[in-house]
Amino acid sequence: MITKPPKLATVAKYLAALPKDRRDAMQAVRKVIRANLDPKLKEVIQYGAIGYVVPHSVYPAGYHCDPKQPLPFAGIASQKNHMSIHLFCIYTAEDEQRRFRDAWVKSGKRLDMGKSCARFRKIEDVPLDVVGKTVKRITAKKFIAAYEAALGESSRPVRKKTSKNKATTRKAATRTVGRTAGKKKTAARPKRG
């Protein structure tokens, strides 16, 4: 029995690889998302799951972690022990996170959620109207504005990562930490003229 399909190139193949109960649940969530999705957003396979993205034609910069990838908006996935709804569209907006959580809890259904990923075992655990209203409320334009604001507030510089840069950065950080470990800071002495 396959609970998490292998990386597949199309949504149809992804769904076909699932057991019937999971396929039915995923199709129900997918139907609600697609019915409420801003037309500027596209359904794709991204990161081995069904994704909804801001395509490069709408947001050429792409995802800051990997600019070759379109900006993720949402996704649904079948994991080993659960299914999940990934709402990156609320990750960058605390007011939207709070609104989503409050609406889910108000529905009377148990919420198992991280920062933007709601996990569930069966479709009866999901308030589909809450998912639909959230997706409908967050347009591509609104999401891009929140995403760019979050990037602007980030204290880390946005860099294109490569495996070589990652290793170099890690080594440099280790050397810097090693040199400064155990040293006390002293006040700068004035120069003698």
Secondary structure, DSSP 8 states (H G I E B T S, - for coil): --SS----SSHHHHHHTS-HHHHHHHHHHHHHHHHHS-TT-EEEEETTEEEEEE-TTT-TT-BTTBTTS-EEEEEEEE-SS-EEEE-HHHHT-HHHHHHHHHHHHHTT---EESSSEEEESSGGGS-HHHHHHHHHHS-HHHHHHHHHHHHHH-SS------HHHHHHHHHHHHHHHHHHTT-----------
